[in-house]
Amino acid sequence: MQILNHVELLASQWSATPLVFSLLLILITSTCYVAYQRLFSPFSGIPGPFWASLSRLWLTWHARKGDLHVVMVRLHEKHGKLVRIAPSEVSISDLPAIKTIYGAGSKFRKSSWYSVWQGRRKLDLFAERDEGVHAAQRRLVNRPYAMSSLKELEPYVDNAVLVFLNKLGDMAGQVVDLGNWFQLFAFDVIGEITFSKPFGFMDAGSDDGSFKQIENALISGAWVGQIPSFYWLHDFLSPVIGKWLGISARTSTLGAKVVREVAARRERGSDRPDILGQLLKVHHEKPQQFDESDLVSMATSNVFAGSDTTAISTRGIVYYLLKNPECKQRLIEEIDDFRQRGEISDPVTIGEAEKMPYLQAVMYEALRCHPAVGMTLPRVVPPGGLDVDGHHIPAGSTVGVNPWVIHRNKSVYGHDADTFRPERWLKADTGDMHRFFFAFGSGSRTCIGKNISWMDMSKLIPTLFMRFDIDLVNPDVPLHEECQ
């Protein structure tokens, strides 16, 4: 009996040994990893959240939560020009470094975060990471998005402005969710100028589910982009498990909607210019360089990105005007002055709006305080690395600028950079203010749809305040913001 018990004890000890060894190995490996990241990594001297130095999960969590626009501002206020936001990623607010990263001839290409947004699409000007490919593709499609081309479509934007104002007139004296109506307006404008036909959202007073699909795609892309391998695993398994990531809607549900719109526009034709007509011309002239999938991709970008960013920016402009009655009054006085001199139309033309200095200052200031993009615009450090603020950031790592951070830089925008003050844009020298204005990106990667958004807002905002007296229902309630 004693011999048997001894054998059982030895067997028990032997079976426990692999488990103990595995746990010990995990403990040692984890300790070494933490020690490396905190003490010996090239990034160990750069301040930032503890958990961000160990894993991308910190960044992924806040991207999913939608608060990176405020978190990054606080972190830079606390730590200064450099903040470590992942084991090998740094957020930067150093002005010379920003010029190096995003300036002309930059060698800093977009990071793998953008690959999630592009997916398997061959043409995506926002997400394309190869600068040579991007430059060639942009040259193909630049003309339809130039302001000179868009001004030819201005009468059709007027159609949408008038529908918007008539709908608002029907609701005069009521509480109106202007935020939703701005998106209905932006979507119908995209329909007018892209397909020669509005989507009919303003007439219906609601959308067809597209807004929710876009919102889900933006939320999904924001956090999935932090771990691109997860997206590509999902893409590989999608024939079996289906497409359950929200970002997939950009090329599936929304993509299918755009394919139908393109087909319908081709079938009915158009007796007036539109963006699709110009893209079709490029397709017919250079089918090898700009094929059918590229055509649909550009149209999808109009619908997906154009409507949402315009709506966000329009909301920001109107919100800040209503929160600052003295600014609203000054804009109204400028509008009245132009009316008395017979220098303004109804709806306001883009040419007239460009001559209204306070209107332009209001628009720039609102987009400075509330840029549509609230996440870092990540770039990969090229060979040779990057030296910033006494730190060397090695090649292959990721750096980037958050528009919300740089737009609050006091050396650029003044000691009151946290305050909405349009007058700052009326001074003689606004060079640096424009140079570091990131509401539409920067440099060669500035959003191609910027002029669409600017035209819509330049026309709608002054016409709206010329026609209506608008106030916030609850002026003391803070604006609810989510970074997507």
N, C-alpha and C positions, 0 to 999 in steps of 0.2 A: 504494500500500500504506500509506504514512504517513497519507494523508488518511482511509482506511478505519479505521485504528487510532484516529485522533483522534475520529472519529464514534462508534466503539464505546465509547471512554472517556467521552465526554460523555453517551451514552445510559445507561451504567452509573451514572454519578454522579447523573443525573436520576432514575433508578428508585430509587436509595437514599435520595433526599431525603425523600419522604413517610414512610418508615420512621423515619428519624432525627428528623424533625419530630414524629411521633407519640410516640416515646419521650421526647423532650424535653418535650412537652406533658404526658405522664403524670407525669414527674418533677416538673415545676413544680407541677402540680395537687396531687400527693400531698404535696409539701413544704408548700404553702399550707394544705392540710387539716390536716396534723399540727401546723403552727405555730398554726393557729386553735384546735384542740382543746386544745393544751397551754398556750397563752399568752393567748388572747383570748376563748375561750368563757366564758359565765357560770359554767361549772362548773370552769374551769381552776384555781381556787384551792382546790378540794375534793380532798383526797388520795385515792389509790386506786391499783390496779394500772395500769401504763403502758398495756397493751394494752386494758384496759377503757375508757380514755379515747378510744380510736380506733374501737372497733367493738363491736357486741353479741356478737361471736363469743366473747369471753372469758367472758361470762355464759352463753352457750349451751353452751360447752364444759363448764363446771363443772356446769351443770344436767344435762347428759347423763352426766357422770362420776358424779354423785350425791354430791358432797362439799361442797355449798354450806353445809350446816349447820355444818361445822367451819371452812371457809374464811372465812365471814363473821364468826365469833367471833374468829378470829385477826386479821382486818383491822381490826375495831373495837378490839381490844386495842392494835393498833399505831397506828391513826390517830385514834381518839377517836369523837366523836358522829356524824360524817358520813364516809361512804365512797362515792366515785364508782365505780359498778359497771358503767356503760355511758356512752356519750357524753352522754346527757341523763337518766340515772337515778341516784338517790342512795339508799343505805341509811342509815336514821336510827336512833339510839338516844337521842336527846334527849327527855327525859320530857315537857316542856311541848308539844313538837311532836307527840309521839305522841297526846296528848290532843286536839290540834287536828285531826289527820288522821283518827283513828278514833272520836272522841267523839260525843256526841249532837248532831245537827244538822249533822254534817260535810258540807262541800261537795266533799270529795275522793272522786270516784267511782272505781270499779274500772278498772284499765287494760285495754288490748287483750289482755294475757296471758290474761285470763279468757274472751275470745271463742273461743279454741281449745277450751276445756272445754265451752262451751255449744254450739258448732257451730250447727246450724240448729234446735235445740230451742227452742220458744217459751217454755217454763217451765223455768228452772234457777235455784233459789234461791242456789246457790253462785256461779254465774258471771254472773248478771244484772247489768248495769252501770248501768241506769237505776234510780235510787233510788226514784222514784215507782212504777215497775212492780214492783220488788222488794217494796216495802211492801204493795202491793195483793195480790200473789200470796201473800205470807207470811200475811197475814190470812186468806186462804181456807183454808190448810192447817195453821195453827198448832195447832189444838186436838188433833189426833191425836198430836202430838209433845210436848204438855205433860206434865209428870211426873204430874199428877193422872190423865190419860188412860192413861198407860203403866202406872200401878200396877194398873189393871184387867186388864192383860195379864200381870201378874207370875206367876200360876200357870203360864203357858205357858213363861215363862223358867225357872221351876223344873224343868219337864220336861227342858229342855236341860241344866241344871246337873246333874241326876241322871244323865242319859245320860253326860255328860262324866266324872263321878266314878266311875260304874260301869266305864267303859272304862279309866280310870286304875287302878282297883282290880284289873282283870284283868292289868294290866302292872306291878303292884307289884314292886319289887325290880329292875326292868329300867331301862336307860337309855332315856329317852323324849324325843322332840323336842317339848317343850311349846309351843314357838313355833308349830309347825304345828298342834298340837291346839287352841291358843287361836283360831286362825283357823277351824278346822273348827267349833268351838263358836260363834264369832261369826256365822258364816254360817247355821248351823242356827237360832240365835236369831232372826235376821232373817226366816227362813222362817216360824218359829212366830208371830211377832207381826205380820208383814205379810200372809202368805197362809194362816194357820191350819194350816200344814203345814211341818215341817222339810224341809230339802233332803236329809237322810239322809246327810250327809257323815261325821258321827261314827260312825254305824252301820257305814258302809263303811270308815272309817279313812282316807279320802282324798277329794279333791274330784273334780270332773268336768272339770277343765281351766280352771275359772273363775279360780282364783288366778293362774295364769300370764297369762291375758288381762288381768286387772286390773293385774298388775305391769307388763306391757308397755305398757298404756295410760297408767299413771302415769309411767313413764320417758319415753314419747313426749311426753305433754302437757307435762312439765316443761321439755324443751328446745325443742320446737316452739313453745310459748307465747312464747318469747323472740323469735321471728320469725314473728308471726301471718300475714304475707303468704305465707309458705311453705305454711302450712296451707290457706289459702284457694285458693292455686294448685292444691294437691293436690285439694282439694274440687271445683274447677272441672273438673279433668282426670279425676277418678275414674270417670266413665262410660266413659272410654277405657282408662285405665291400671289401674283397680280401686282398692280401698282398701288401701293397703299401709302406712299409718302406724298405729302401735299405738293411738293415741288414738281412732281410728275404731271400735275394738271397743266403745267405750262406747255407741255408738248402733247398731252393727250386730250383732255376735255376742252381746254381753251384753244389748243391747236386745231382740234376738229371743228370748233366753231368758226375759226378764221378760214379754214379750208372751204367751209360752206359759203362764207361771205365772199371769198375770192371767186368761187365758181358762179355765184349769183351775179356778182358784178360783171363778170365776163359775159354771162348769158344775156343780160339786159343791156349791156353797153353803157355808155355815158356821153351826154352831149356837152359835158363841161369837164374841166381839168380836175384831176385828183391825184393823190400820191400813188395809188395803185397803177393808174395809167402811166405814170412816169417810170415806175418800177417795171411794168410790162414792157415798156420800150427798151429798157436796159436788158431785160431778158431776151427780147427778140434780136437785139443787136449783138449780144455777147452770151449766147446760151451756154457755152462751155464754162464761162467764168461766173455766170449768175443763172443757175438753173431753177427749176420749179420749186424745189425745196428751199432755196435761198429766198425766193420771192415770198413764199408763205412765212418764212422765218422773220423777214422784215415786217410783214404785216402783223404778225403775232406780237412782235416787240412794240409796235404802235399801240395795240390794244392792251397788252399786259402792263407795260411800263408807262406809256404816255398818259393814260387816263388816271392812273393812281397817283403819280408824282404831281401832276397838275392839280388834282383835287387836294392833296396834302398841302401844297404850297398856297393855293387859294384860301384854304381854311386858315392857314397861319397868318396871311395878310389881313383878312377880315377880323380874325380874333384879336390881333394886336391893335388894330385900329379901334375896335370896340372897347378894349381894355384901357386905351389911352385916348379919352375923349378930345383932348386938346389936339392930338395928331389927326383924329378924324375930322375935327372942325377945320383944321388948316387945309386938309385935302379938299374938303367941300368948298372952301373959299377959293382954292385954285381952280376947281371945276367951274364955279360960278363966274370967276374972272374970265376964263376962256369962253364961256357961253356969252357973256356980255359983249365980248369982242368978236363974236361970230367965228371963233376958231376951234369949235368943237362940234362934232356930229352926234347923232343919237341913232344907233350905237356909235360909240367913240371908235375912230379908226386907229390902226396901229401907228400911223404916221403922226397923228395928233397926240397920242399917248406918249410917244417918244420925245415930244417937245414939252411935256409937263414935268418939270424937274422934281417937284415934291412927290408926285405919283411914283416916279422912278425911284426916288430915295426911299419911299415907304416899301416898295416891293423888295428892293435890295436888303433893307434892314430887317424886314419880316423873315426873309429867307436866310438871312444871317443868323437871326435868333432861333429860327425853326427850320433848318434844312431838312429836306425829305429823307436824306440818308443819315442814319444815326449810328452806323457801324464804321469801324476802321476800314479803309480802302487798302487791303494788303498787297504788298509787293515783295518779290524775292530779291535778296541782296546779291549782286553780281560778283564775279571773281574779284578778289582784292579786298572785299569787305567794305565796311562803312565806319568811319570814325565820327562819333557824335558826343559832344559834351563830356569829353574825357574817357569815353568807352569805345572799344572796338567791337563792332558787331560783325561776326564772321559771314563769309559767303555762304549762300544756301539757306540762311535763316530768313525770317519774315519780319518786315517792318511796315508801318502804315500810319496814316493820319486819320483821325476821326473829325469830320467836319464840325461837330458840336464843340470839340475842344479848340480847334484852331480859330473858329469864329468868335471865341471868347478870349483870344490872346490880347492882353492889354497893350502890348507894345505895338500892335497893329491897329486895333480898334479903339484904343483910348482907355483911360482909367475906369470908365463907366461901361465897359464892354458887356456887362451882364444886364444892361438896361436897354430897352427898346427906345432908340432915339434916331429917327430918320435924318435929322439935321446933320449927322456926321458925314453923310454922303453928299452934302451940298458944298463942302469945302473945296478949295481949288485943287489940292493934290490928294487924289484917292488911289494913287497907283498901287501901293501895297495892299490896300483894302480890297481892290479888285484882284490883285495877284494871288491873294490867299483866300479868295472867295470860292468855297468848295461845294456850293449847293448843287452844282451840276457836274461835279468831278473837276479834273484839272488837266491842262496841257492837251496832248494829242488824244487823250481818252475822255475829253469832255463829252457829255451825253449828246448824241446826235439829235435827240428830240427836244433839246433845250429851247429852240426857237418856237416850236409848237406851244410849249408850256408858256413861254414869255408872251407870245401873241395872245393866247387865250386870256391870260391874266390882265394884260395891258388893256384889253378891250372890255372885259367883264367888270373889273373893279370900279373904274370911274363911271361907267354907265349905271351900275348898280347903285352907287351912292348919289348919282344925279337923279335917279328915279325914286329912291326909297330912303326913309329914315329908319335906321336899324339899330337896335340895342340888344345887349345880352339879357337873357331872362334872369339869370342868377350871376351877376358880375363877380360875386365873392367866391364862387366855386372854381377851384383851380382846373386848368385844362388837363384832361386825361390823355396821356401820351403812351404809346407803345412803339418801341423800335423794332421794325420788321425788315 
